Amino acid sequence: AKVEKVLSKREETQVLLHIYDVSQDTTVQWINALFAHRWAPVRFGGVFHVGVEIHGKEWWYGACPVGSGVSWMLPKTQTEHHYRETVTMPPTKLSKEEIGGVITMLKSEYTGQSYHLLRRNCCHFANDLCQRLGCGEVPGWVGRFADLGSSTLSGLTGLDSRIGVLHFSRSVLTLPAPSTPAIRDAAAPRPGQLPRGASRDAQPL
């Protein structure tokens, strides 16, 4: 009975949710203060970057051209965003090895290329991580604006694919460099004429 009691009482590990105003832009800080003031009884949402601290590391998710988009840093040292507040989540009862397994799995699932500004961002990652740790969901207001934007996009044909090229690449809003149009050769064939040495079987459909 004593052994069972020891096994049932697993060590708990603190989990913290660090919330930032996206970028250092004072306008974003003003918007977030208006719609999600830290002392307000009801918060509507805002434009946030989120990291999850566990065992002294703050885990977060962002866009990158190759590999996993999951990274970690020392807690509350994100310099590209304005630190706002910390929310204490319910502790996790997973062991250190189990926590490591969860993070390893998330690293493979959350690739840098699968990042989406509204549908798969740092808020979604933080929520997923907290749930797998057994801490429950993050507060609803943290990702509400992104969810509302995603719902709006689903009804707008073509706009979703366009906003997909916008991303907070490693927490910085960037646009991919436009492709350089090919320079037309002065001796390009006339319409209907194949280039020298080309076969009609090789023409695109």
Salt bridges, closest charged atoms under 4 A:
ASP21 OD2 - HIS82 ND1 2.83
ASP21 OD1 - ARG84 NH1 3.32
GLU53 OE1 - HIS18 NE2 2.57
GLU85 OE2 - ARG43 NH1 2.64
GLU85 OE2 - ARG84 NE 3.79
GLU98 OE1 - ARG10 NH2 3.08
GLU109 OE1 - ARG132 NH2 2.62
ASP128 OD1 - ARG132 NE 2.85
ASP147 OD1 - HIS124 NE2 3.47
ASP160 OD1 - HIS116 NE2 3.37
ASP160 OD2 - ARG119 NH1 3.23
